[in-house]
Every structure is written in C-alpha cells, then in structure tokens.
Amino acid sequence: MSSRKMRNLGGGPPQPQPQRRLFRKRTANIETETRFDVDTIGAFKMTPSFQPEHFMTNRPLMGACCSCMPRSQKDFMNGGLREMGMRNILDVRTEMLKSGILARYFGTEIYAFNRPLFKPYSNISRSVLTSPRVLSAIEETARQITKGDIDAFPKQVALLEKKCSATMTRMKASVSSVFLKITAWFLTKYLAKFLRSVQVCRGQMRMVKEASERKAPMIYLPLHRSHLDYILVTLILWHYDIRAPFVAAGDNMNIPFFNLLMRWLGGFFIRRRLDSDRNKKDIIYRALLHEYMTKLLSQGEGLEFFIEGGRTRTGKSMIPKGGLLSVVVEAFNEGEIPDAYIVPVTFSYEKIIDGNYCREQMGLPKVKETFMGAVKAIFRVFFNTYGSVRVDFAQPFSLREFMVHAKAYPYHPITLPTPPGRHSLDYGASYPNFSSTLLSVNGEAEKTRMLVKALADHVVYTSDHCTAPMATHLISFLLLTKYRKGVYLRELTKSVHWIIRELQALRADVGFCGQSEDVILYAQELLGSHLISKKWYIDNHYS
C-alpha cells in the first residue's frame, strides 16, 4: 500500500483531486445539453415547424357562371371554395379517420355501408301511358293508318296501345337504391385496378350539393368522351349523398345483361334516331319520350343526358343537339316545373379506355356493341393502366333566370379584339349569346327552338372553359405541333412550364401537379413506347 493511502487511512487531511472536479463539471455540462435537446424535440412534436397549409396549392375554381346571369353568378359562392382543394373519390381513407382499426382493412365496405339509401324511385309507366299527350298521339296515328275507316279504328287504337306499352317497357329505367349502393361500392373498390384516381373539386361539389337541396330538378349535361361517362357522374353524386339522376342512353347500349344493370342505375334507353322512317315522324314515340321525361321532372327527379348526342372522336366538342333539352325548356314553359338547375359537366381523361377512333376516322363503319364485345373490353381494361380522370362540375345556374335574360337582352355580338402581336384562337372568336330571332321571329315554336339552341351553346361553352388539360394532353399537343421531329427533354420541360404559366395567367387549372420534368416522364410512360420513344444521348440528355 502506498504512503499516501496510509496517511489517508490514518486520519490525515484529504488531498485535493482536481481531476475529479473537472469530471463533475463536464457531467453537469452534458446534462444541460441533453435537457436542451429534449426540450427542443418536445417543442417540435407539439408545434411542428411546417403546417399542412404551407404545402397547399390554391387552384382556381373552374366553371364559374358567366355574367349574363348575375343572380346565379353570386349564388352558391360561399367563402373558402377555392381553398377546399381536390378529392380522389377512389381513396376513402380520408373519410374514415374516425372509424377505428377495422377501417384499415375494410375501409371501402364500412364507407359504403354508412352511406344513406335514397328514397324509393316511383314507377310512372302507367301515368305516362294514360296521359293526354300519349293518347292523343295514338288516336292521331290510328286515323292516319285507317284513313277514315270507322270499323278498323278501335282495333288499330288497341294495337297501337299495346305497341306503346312494349316501347315503354324497353325505354324506362328501374332504379334500385340497394343495387346503386352495391354498385358504388364495387366501382369505388375496383376502378382503382386500372385508374390511378378520379379527381373532383370539393368546392364544385359543395355548390352542386347546395343546389340539389332546393326544390328544383337537377339537369346534368356532360360532354361525352367515353363509355365510362355513364357511371362516373352517378358514382360521384353518390359519394356526396346526392340523389342519382335518370340517365338517357342510346339504344345501342341496350345489350343483354348490361342493359339490366344500367336500368337499375337509372339508365333509360332512347333511339339514336327518334323517327324510324326519315320521311315520317313517329309522333307516338316522340310523345312517349316527352311525357316520360316531363313526369320525371314534375316529381323532382334529376336528369342526365349528353348535350353532344354521341362521343367525340377527335377530343373536340361537337355541335350540341337540343332535342332532349327542349323537353326541359317546354316543361318549364308549360308550368310543369317552377325552375331547374343546369349543371354543365366535363371529363378529362389521361388515357381514354375506349381506345382510339382511327377506324371510324378513316371512314369505316362503327362496330356494333355486343355482349361478347363488352365482356372482352372489360377484361382488356382491367389489365391496363389508364392514369387519372378529372371530372369538373360547373356552377349550377337557374333555367328561369336564363329564360328571363334570354328574352330581355338585346342582340349584340360578343367578340374579343385581337391584341397586337398576339395570335390566339381564343381571341377574335364568337361566343354564344342570345339571338335576336327570339324577339323578331313570329311563332312561339320558333322562339323556343332558338332559345334551346342558345342554351345548348351556352352549356358547351361553359363546359369547354371548365375543362382542365391533363399531362398527356400537353405532351401530345407539343409533340404534334412544335416538336414533330423530336426534342430534348430539357427543351420540352421549358415548353410545358411555359404552357402551365400561360394557363395560370388565364385563371385556368391543369389536371396534374409536380415538376415539369416528372410530369413529362409520367406522361411518356403512360402513353407507351409505341407512341413516344425515349433515347439517351452521350451528352446525358433525354430526347
């Protein structure tokens, strides 16, 4: 044992230990630093440095009503619509945050189960067949056939009534609220197999929801792009607890098995050509269709029909057809409905599921829809990817207000002057306005016809301005016009960024987000190498 330790044991005075004091001081500093780090992490957990609002992008609200209807322009425009953002209706996780752990595994099922059932849809077939309009058309047709033969007239009337009843059976819808709920669950779950998302604007849907709660029928007028249009509007309205409308479908879609499904979802089938004989009007069929739609409107049911008649083959809007729209206008003029809300609707597909229309554009006849053709098309769709779909609902406007202003406004052409040095298709183009013939033409029928035409043009014009271009649209546009011989990725990125800035300056929206280069690569992959090829050069640039 050392002498120092012996002295300490013997009771001598303790010797100073400077190294020990340094160790204690160092320990105190470490504890202070550790306590500071813990407080900083705790504060970050309680008050994060970045809020979700910091990453929000305020998109322009598309489809606002024009100034020709000032009351409708201000209607439904509550504060905060622009900040509500977009919603993917195929992703229900954001709607199931408070549903517990089962929502992680059965989210779609729980979401569909919690949606309310619509009240039963009434059967109006008998009231349509016994209406004065239909009975008068039957008697008039019987007189034309019998040509004054009194004995043959009753038999002919009975024969026409039986024929009319069979036509009504083929035409009418048989909406089932239970089947609608099951189908909506199935579509929400399995559309994601070939679609990345179905995007809708929350602000637009709030306006549609408020309009549907008023005592007036809703008239949805979509631009026709794909066969998927038939079910998308009904599916979106179901997600927002809005009563499903009756959808007018062409008789070419009256395919075995599928026609039954469409009837249960609200579809009613009409002829592509109302008159079977071009030289003679089928007044019975016209009266039957007119009365069927009028009865639906008088009961407050909504209607949906495509204002263009058929699908566009070029992507451009076609000249509107006002046949079914004239029924709505006449129902209002006759006092069957006090008012109706018109809702223009437009679809933006990154990739059309119907394929291309090269065959029909070359002049070849259209292939008729069949059961086996529909089954093959469904299987083909499920093994491909078609990107995202955006559906825009324009601001609902009052039919009553449109009628009042259409008769009161004097005629004046609306054109935008072309600024110097700027050559844009938007400038110098004529925009639909109320025609002077509404006041100058003799005959109430001619005035109504011109009014229907003005309304149809107004709907198509609003729908076009409500359409949001997708990523594949911009890339295809640039490669078909400016860069037909190819382009470097860097230069294409600059052009895409320039188009986006121009659209934003016009207060228009696009159906995608992200960096321009990532958008281009995504669109190229979606369109496929058979349309757009990508090469890697020595200078490390894509082309």
Buried (B, 14 or more C-beta within 10 A) or exposed (E): EEEEEEEEEEEEEEEEEEEEEEEEEEEEEEEEEEEEEEEEEEEEEEEEEEEEEEEEEEBBBBBBBBEBBEEBBEBBBEEEBEEBEBBBBBBBEEBBEEBEEEBEEEBBBBBBEEBEEBEEBEEBBEBBBEBEBBBEBBBEBBBEBBEEEEEBBEEBBEBBBEBBEEBBEEBBBBBBBEBBBEBBBEBBBEBBEBBBBBBBBBBBBBBBBBBBEEEBBBBBBBBBBBBBBBBBBBBBBBBBEBBBBBBBBBEEBBBEEBBEEBBBBBBBBBBEEEEEEEEEEBBBBBBBBBBBBBBBBBEEBBBBBBBBBEBBBEEEBBEBBBBBBBBBBBBBEEEBBEBBBBBBBBBBBBBBBBEEBEEEEEEEEEEEBEEEEBEEBEEEBEEEBBBBBBBBBBBBBBBBBBBEBBEEBEEEEEEEEEEEEEEEEEEEEEBBBBBEBBBEBEEEEEBBBBBBBBBBBBBBBBBEBBBBBBBBBBBBBBBEEEBEEEBBBEBBBEBBBEBBEEBEEEEBBBBBEEEBBEBBBBBBEBBEEEEBEEEEEEEEEBB
